[in-house]
Amino acid sequence: MLSAIPPLWRDVDAYIQVTQPPGVATILHYGPLYCFAARVPLYFGDAIECLRAGQPLPKLGFFIRPVLTDSGGFLLLLLQHLSLCLATLRLITLTTHLFWIRFTLALVWALNPLFYAFAHCVGTETLSMILMLLIGATGLRIVRCTRRVSRMEWCLLGILLWLSILTRHINAALVGLLPFAFFLLTAHRLLAIRFTRSQLAQRWQRLLAKQSFRRAMLALTVGISSIVLTNASLRALCYAAQTPYRSTVGVTFLFRLKFLLELPVDDRNQLLDTVSKNSDAADVKKVIALLRSEFRAENLTWDVAAFKKKAQASLILPQTDENEQKFHAVLNRTMWAFLYPPEKTLLRAVATDFKRSQHTTIPDIVKQLFVATTFYFSHATAMPQFGALITFRDNNASRVFAMFKDHPYFRHPKNLSFSLLLSFWLITLAALVVVGKIRGRGAADLASYTAALTVMGLMITVANCFLTVFQPRFTLPMWELTIVSLAILFGGIMDALFCRSRDLHPPKFHEQLKHSDHLKTS
């Protein structure tokens, strides 16, 4: 891909992320970690270009307003591909003890274009994807640990969660991954006590249930700490950039309101009447009244940016930092008026988008990356630095999209929708439980963790459906966490069937009880 495909760019979003100075867009709207970390390889790429041209090296001001070059783009993609390979290596080596199973997983992974296409694209989703793989691997180590989990593992989990949320704000949902897995494991072990006759076995299950519950609470503490640290980091960055801190989720929610275009007039007016009653704030009622007038005409499209300017003007808020903060607060309250309590009309729109997400395929997602790259050719003035890059120089939208059509690698597997993948995941999960039972191996930890991975991916997709309009790329976490879950399940099944390592066999009850005091401290 590095030799055959030029860098893909996530339309104007990627341009803003890597070229705009520290501010609202690069700190609050988009996750700041990718926005600023990506500038390091871009700087070295520009330095290479300067050395070739016999010019002085770029100054540190480059990190405020970067200059895009082909060398910088290549170094960024090279670093992304390398990071993806290392994260994948880390995950696959943890899924199984058998080399030939690891090799099989690596081969299947390479045949899937989803992750490598994102690694070849400039945008925050790429770093989010890589960090999600590392979180999945770290969580697997913690869940599998039969004795005390080291502080280093918990610290690593907290750091990865912190970095992940700094990359994409919606990744805060990953905080619930390990607590949910351990709560499932606790429930399983408490239920197992009711079906166990041996008092010795019952005692052991109680000890394991207590251990799982303690780990759930510890994981929850680590997750909440990562959210607090993220918030503190954002505020510190805002302070350094002299930008007032504020939430921008209300602006994102405006894109969700595009579903109003598809509603009959009576249903739309009824929904807006109900939403208006959900808030006593006069400014929120003004925004809703403006929405009513916006959708009164039979428009087929709706310009969110134009509406945002019109709404700010109607609230008589001149363009100042303080008024921007107030305006975002108004949009946030408007969002809550729609979401709490959610009306059936909104829920139907969310359900429709979620149903669409279940029918997405990997080529659908990869195709969107190529389509997003062609966005430049119709909006060249908004992204002036793109014109000199190899992706766009002496090129056009048809040729860029032809790369997707001309390489069959990007268009397979064609007929594998997420709903089919989910069905296959359920079958694999059942197979792990059955094989674990037959072979006398404990499968509860892996079953709970893989279930938590898949559920968390679905929940992130649902959250996206509530907050913004559906796009195929928003299903990436759902696909990724389910694929990670499948890899773990497959590795667990193969280990149970073929691995004869003594480490995989659960110790006898009398040996387990010897470690009961150790379990209490873990």
C-alpha positions in Angstrom: 0.0 0.0 0.0 2.8 2.4 0.8 4.2 1.9 -2.7 1.0 1.7 -4.7 -1.6 3.9 -2.9 -1.0 7.6 -2.1 -2.0 8.8 1.4 -5.8 8.9 2.0 -7.2 12.0 3.8 -10.3 12.1 5.9 -11.6 15.2 4.0 -11.5 18.6 5.7 -11.5 17.0 9.1 -7.9 15.6 8.5 -6.8 19.0 7.1 -8.0 20.8 10.2 -6.5 18.2 12.6 -3.0 18.5 11.2 -2.7 22.1 10.0 -4.8 24.3 12.4 -3.1 25.9 15.4 -4.1 24.9 18.9 -7.6 26.0 19.6 -11.2 24.9 19.8 -11.0 22.6 16.7 -7.7 20.8 17.6 -8.3 20.5 21.3 -12.0 20.4 22.0 -13.8 19.3 18.8 -11.3 16.7 17.7 -9.1 14.7 20.1 -5.9 16.7 20.6 -3.5 13.7 20.8 -3.6 12.9 17.1 -3.8 16.5 16.1 -0.5 17.3 17.7 1.3 13.9 17.6 0.9 13.7 13.9 2.9 16.9 13.5 6.1 15.2 14.6 6.5 13.0 11.5 5.2 15.9 9.4 8.0 18.1 10.8 10.7 15.5 10.0 9.2 15.2 6.5 9.4 18.9 6.0 13.0 18.9 7.3 13.9 16.3 4.7 12.3 18.4 2.0 14.3 21.5 3.2 17.6 19.5 3.2 16.9 18.4 -0.3 16.3 21.9 -1.5 19.3 23.3 0.5 17.0 25.4 2.7 17.3 25.9 6.5 15.4 23.5 8.7 11.9 24.4 9.7 11.6 26.3 13.0 9.5 25.2 16.0 6.7 27.4 14.9 6.0 24.5 12.4 4.1 22.8 15.2 1.7 25.7 15.4 1.1 25.9 11.7 2.5 22.8 9.9 3.4 22.7 6.3 2.2 19.6 4.5 4.7 17.7 2.3 4.9 14.4 0.5 7.8 13.3 2.7 5.9 14.2 5.9 2.8 12.4 4.7 4.8 9.3 3.9 6.5 9.3 7.3 3.2 9.7 9.0 1.7 6.7 7.2 4.8 4.6 7.8 4.6 5.3 11.5 0.9 4.4 11.5 1.4 1.1 9.6 4.3 0.2 11.9 2.2 1.1 15.1 -0.6 -1.0 13.7 1.7 -4.0 13.1 3.2 -3.8 16.6 -0.2 -3.5 18.3 -1.5 -6.5 16.2 1.6 -8.5 17.1 1.0 -7.7 20.8 -2.6 -8.8 20.6 -2.1 -12.0 18.6 0.7 -13.3 20.7 -1.5 -13.0 23.8 -4.5 -14.8 22.2 -2.8 -18.2 22.0 0.4 -20.2 23.0 0.5 -22.0 19.6 2.7 -20.6 16.9 0.7 -22.0 14.0 -2.5 -20.5 15.4 -0.7 -17.1 15.8 0.4 -17.4 12.1 -3.1 -18.2 11.0 -4.5 -15.3 12.9 -1.9 -13.0 11.4 -2.7 -14.2 7.9 -6.4 -13.7 8.3 -5.7 -10.3 9.8 -3.6 -9.3 6.8 -6.4 -10.4 4.4 -8.8 -8.0 6.1 -8.3 -4.5 4.5 -10.2 -2.6 7.2 -7.3 -1.9 9.6 -4.6 -1.3 7.0 -6.9 1.1 5.0 -7.3 3.2 8.1 -3.6 3.0 8.8 -3.1 4.4 5.3 -5.4 7.4 6.1 -4.7 10.6 7.9 -7.3 11.2 10.7 -8.0 10.6 14.4 -9.7 7.2 13.8 -6.3 5.7 12.9 -4.7 6.4 16.3 -8.0 5.5 18.0 -8.0 2.1 16.2 -4.4 1.3 17.3 -4.9 2.3 20.9 -8.1 0.2 21.0 -6.1 -2.9 20.0 -3.6 -2.2 22.8 -6.5 -1.7 25.3 -7.9 -5.1 24.1 -4.5 -6.8 24.6 -4.0 -5.2 28.1 -7.5 -6.1 29.2 -6.9 -9.7 28.1 -3.7 -9.9 30.2 -5.6 -8.6 33.3 -8.6 -10.9 32.8 -6.4 -14.0 32.4 -4.3 -13.2 35.4 -5.1 -15.9 38.0 -3.1 -14.2 40.8 -2.5 -10.6 41.7 -2.6 -8.1 38.8 0.5 -6.0 39.0 0.3 -2.2 39.4 2.1 -1.8 36.2 -0.7 -3.5 34.3 -3.4 -1.3 35.9 -1.2 1.8 35.2 -0.8 0.7 31.6 -4.5 0.3 31.2 -5.2 3.7 32.7 -2.6 5.4 30.4 -4.0 3.7 27.3 -7.6 4.7 28.2 -6.4 8.3 28.8 -4.6 8.4 25.5 -7.6 6.8 23.7 -10.0 9.4 25.1 -7.6 12.2 24.1 -7.8 10.8 20.6 -11.6 10.5 20.3 -13.9 11.7 23.0 -16.4 8.9 22.4 -13.7 6.4 23.5 -14.6 7.3 27.1 -17.1 4.4 26.7 -14.1 2.0 26.8 -13.9 2.8 30.5 -16.7 0.4 31.0 -15.0 -2.5 29.2 -13.2 -4.2 32.1 -15.7 -3.4 34.8 -18.4 -5.0 32.7 -16.3 -8.0 32.0 -15.5 -8.5 35.7 -19.2 -8.0 36.7 -20.2 -10.7 34.2 -17.5 -12.9 35.6 -18.7 -12.2 39.2 -22.3 -13.0 38.3 -21.2 -16.3 36.6 -19.3 -17.4 39.7 -22.1 -16.5 42.1 -24.5 -18.5 39.9 -22.1 -21.4 39.8 -22.3 -21.7 43.6 -26.0 -22.6 43.4 -25.2 -25.5 41.1 -22.1 -26.8 43.1 -22.7 -29.4 45.7 -19.1 -29.6 47.1 -18.5 -27.2 49.9 -14.9 -27.0 48.9 -15.9 -26.0 45.4 -18.4 -23.5 46.7 -15.8 -21.9 48.9 -13.5 -21.6 46.0 -16.2 -20.0 43.8 -16.9 -17.5 46.5 -13.3 -16.5 46.7 -13.2 -16.1 42.9 -16.4 -14.1 42.9 -14.9 -11.7 45.5 -11.7 -11.4 43.5 -13.7 -10.6 40.3 -15.8 -8.0 42.1 -12.7 -6.4 43.6 -11.1 -6.2 40.2 -14.3 -4.8 38.7 -14.2 -2.0 41.3 -10.5 -1.4 40.7 -11.0 -1.3 36.9 -13.8 1.2 37.5 -11.6 3.3 39.6 -8.8 3.2 36.9 -11.4 4.2 34.2 -12.8 7.1 36.2 -9.3 8.3 36.9 -8.5 8.3 33.2 -11.6 10.4 32.5 -10.6 12.9 35.2 -7.1 13.0 33.9 -8.4 13.5 30.3 -10.6 16.4 31.5 -7.6 18.0 33.3 -5.4 17.5 30.3 -8.0 19.3 28.0 -8.3 22.2 30.4 -4.5 22.5 30.7 -4.2 22.5 26.9 -7.0 25.1 26.6 -5.2 27.3 29.2 -1.9 27.0 27.3 -3.7 27.9 24.0 -5.6 30.7 25.7 -8.9 29.0 24.7 -11.8 28.9 27.1 -12.7 25.3 27.9 -16.2 24.2 26.8 -18.0 21.1 25.6 -18.7 21.0 21.8 -21.0 18.0 21.8 -24.0 20.2 21.1 -22.5 21.2 17.7 -22.0 17.5 16.9 -25.6 16.9 17.8 -26.8 19.4 15.1 -25.8 16.8 12.5 -28.1 14.3 14.2 -31.0 16.7 13.6 -30.8 16.0 9.8 -33.3 13.2 10.5 -36.0 16.0 10.7 -35.8 16.4 7.0 -37.3 12.9 6.6 -40.3 13.5 8.9 -43.8 14.5 7.8 -44.6 18.1 8.7 -47.1 17.2 11.5 -44.7 14.7 13.1 -41.8 17.2 13.0 -43.9 20.0 14.5 -45.2 17.7 17.3 -41.6 16.6 18.1 -40.4 20.2 18.3 -43.3 21.2 20.5 -42.5 18.4 22.9 -38.8 19.2 22.9 -39.5 22.9 23.6 -41.5 21.9 26.7 -38.5 19.9 28.0 -36.6 23.1 28.6 -37.5 26.2 30.5 -34.5 28.2 29.0 -35.6 31.0 26.7 -32.5 30.7 24.5 -33.2 27.0 24.0 -36.7 27.8 22.9 -35.3 30.3 20.4 -33.0 27.7 18.9 -36.0 25.2 18.6 -38.1 27.9 17.0 -35.3 28.6 14.5 -35.2 24.9 13.8 -38.9 24.9 13.1 -38.5 27.7 10.5 -35.4 26.0 9.0 -37.4 22.8 8.3 -40.6 24.5 7.3 -39.6 24.6 3.7 -39.3 21.4 1.7 -35.5 21.4 1.8 -33.7 18.3 0.7 -30.5 19.3 2.4 -29.6 21.3 5.6 -26.4 23.3 6.0 -25.4 22.8 9.6 -22.6 25.5 9.5 -25.1 28.1 8.1 -27.6 27.2 10.8 -25.0 27.6 13.5 -24.2 31.1 12.4 -27.9 32.0 12.1 -28.6 30.7 15.5 -25.7 32.6 17.1 -26.9 35.8 15.4 -30.5 35.3 16.5 -29.3 35.0 20.1 -27.4 38.3 19.7 -24.1 36.8 20.7 -21.2 38.6 18.9 -18.1 36.6 18.0 -16.1 36.6 21.2 -14.6 33.8 23.3 -17.0 34.4 26.1 -20.1 34.4 23.8 -18.8 31.3 22.0 -18.7 29.6 25.3 -22.3 30.7 26.1 -23.5 29.7 22.6 -22.0 26.2 23.0 -23.8 25.9 26.4 -27.1 26.8 24.7 -26.5 24.1 22.0 -25.7 21.6 24.7 -28.9 22.4 26.6 -30.8 22.0 23.3 -29.2 18.6 22.8 -30.4 17.5 26.3 -33.9 18.8 25.5 -34.0 16.3 22.6 -32.3 13.4 24.5 -33.9 13.6 27.9 -36.4 12.1 27.7 -36.0 10.9 24.1 -39.1 11.0 22.0 -40.2 8.0 20.0 -39.5 9.8 16.7 -35.9 10.3 17.7 -35.6 6.7 18.9 -36.9 5.5 15.6 -34.3 7.5 13.8 -31.6 6.1 16.1 -32.9 2.5 15.6 -32.9 3.0 11.8 -29.3 4.1 11.8 -28.3 1.3 14.1 -30.0 -1.2 11.8 -28.0 0.3 8.9 -24.8 -0.2 10.9 -25.6 -3.9 11.2 -25.7 -4.2 7.4 -22.5 -2.4 6.8 -19.6 -4.4 5.2 -15.8 -3.8 5.4 -15.7 -2.5 1.7 -18.4 0.0 2.7 -16.1 1.5 5.3 -13.0 1.4 3.2 -14.9 3.0 0.3 -15.8 5.9 2.5 -12.1 6.7 3.1 -11.5 7.0 -0.7 -14.7 9.1 -1.1 -13.6 11.3 1.8 -10.2 11.8 0.0 -12.0 13.0 -3.1 -13.8 15.7 -1.0 -10.9 18.0 -1.8 -11.6 18.3 -5.5 -15.0 20.0 -4.8 -13.7 22.1 -1.9 -10.2 23.0 -2.9 -10.3 26.5 -1.4 -10.9 25.1 2.1 -7.8 23.0 2.0 -5.2 24.9 0.0 -2.1 22.9 1.2 -3.6 19.7 -0.3 -3.0 20.9 -3.9 0.7 20.3 -3.7 0.5 16.7 -2.4 0.9 13.6 -4.5 -2.6 12.4 -3.7 -4.1 15.5 -5.3 -1.4 17.0 -7.6 -2.3 16.5 -11.3 -5.2 14.3 -10.2 -9.0 14.2 -10.0 -11.8 12.6 -8.0 -12.3 9.8 -10.6 -8.7 8.7 -10.5 -8.6 8.7 -6.8 -11.7 6.6 -6.5 -10.5 4.3 -9.3 -7.8 3.1 -6.9 -10.5 1.6 -4.8 -12.1 -0.1 -7.8 -8.8 -1.3 -9.3 -7.5 -3.1 -6.2 -9.7 -6.1 -5.3 -8.0 -6.2 -1.9 -10.2 -3.2 -0.7 -13.4 -4.8 -2.0 -13.4 -8.0 0.0 -15.0 -9.7 1.8 -18.0 -8.4 -0.2 -21.0 -10.1 1.4 -19.9 -10.2 5.1 -22.1 -7.8 6.9 -21.7 -7.1 10.6 -24.8 -9.0 11.4 -23.3 -12.1 9.9 -20.0 -11.5 11.7 -22.0 -11.2 15.0 -23.8 -14.5 14.3 -20.4 -16.2 13.7 -19.2 -14.6 17.0 -22.1 -16.1 18.9 -21.3 -19.6 17.4 -17.6 -19.2 18.3 -18.5 -18.1 21.9 -20.7 -21.2 22.3 -17.9 -23.3 20.9 -15.5 -22.0 23.5 -17.8 -22.8 26.4 -18.5 -26.3 25.1 -14.8 -27.0 24.4 -13.8 -25.6 27.8 -16.4 -27.8 29.5 -15.3 -31.0 27.6 -11.6 -30.4 28.1 -11.9 -29.3 31.7 -10.6 -25.8 31.1 -12.0 -22.7 32.7 -13.6 -20.6 29.9 -15.6 -18.1 32.0 -12.9 -15.4 32.0 -12.5 -15.4 28.2 -16.2 -15.7 27.6 -17.0 -12.7 29.9 -14.2 -10.6 28.4 -15.1 -11.3 24.8 -18.7 -10.6 25.5 -17.7 -7.3 27.0 -15.6 -6.4 24.0 -18.5 -7.0 21.5 -21.1 -5.3 23.7 -18.9 -2.3 24.1 -18.4 -2.0 20.4 -22.1 -2.1 19.9 -22.7 0.5 22.6 -20.2 2.9 21.0 -22.1 2.6 17.7 -25.4 3.2 19.5 -23.9 6.3 21.2 -22.8 7.6 17.7 -26.3 7.0 16.4 -27.7 9.2 19.2 -25.2 12.0 18.8 -24.7 12.4 15.0 -25.8 11.3 11.6 -24.8 7.8 10.5 -21.6 7.2 8.5 -20.1 3.8 7.8 -16.8 4.8 9.4 -18.5 5.2 12.7 -18.9 1.4 12.8 -15.1 0.9 13.0 -15.1 0.4 16.9 -17.9 -2.2 16.5 -16.1 -4.1 13.8 -12.7 -3.8 15.5 -13.8 -5.0 19.0 -15.8 -7.9 17.6 -12.8 -9.0 15.4 -10.5 -8.7 18.5 -13.1 -10.8 20.4 -13.2 -13.4 17.7 -9.4 -13.7 17.7 -9.4 -14.2 21.4 -12.1 -16.8 21.2 -10.4 -18.7 18.4 -7.1 -18.7 20.2 -8.8 -19.9 23.4 -10.5 -22.8 21.6 -7.3 -23.9 19.9 -5.3 -23.7 23.1 -8.0 -25.8 24.9 -7.9 -28.4 22.1 -4.2 -28.7 21.3 -2.0 -27.0 23.9 -0.7 -29.3 26.5 1.1 -26.8 28.6 0.6 -27.3 32.3 0.0 -23.6 32.8 -3.3 -23.9 30.9 -4.7 -26.6 33.3 -6.6 -25.2 36.3 -5.0 -26.2 39.6 -6.8 -28.6 41.9 -9.1 -27.2 44.6 -6.7 -27.9 47.4 -4.0 -26.1 45.5 -6.3 -23.2 44.8 -7.3 -22.8 48.4 -3.7 -22.5 49.4 -3.7 -19.2 47.5 -6.9 -17.9 49.0 -5.1 -15.3 51.1 -3.2 -14.2 48.1 -6.5 -13.8 46.2 -7.9 -11.6 49.0 -5.1 -9.2 48.5 -5.4 -9.1 44.7 
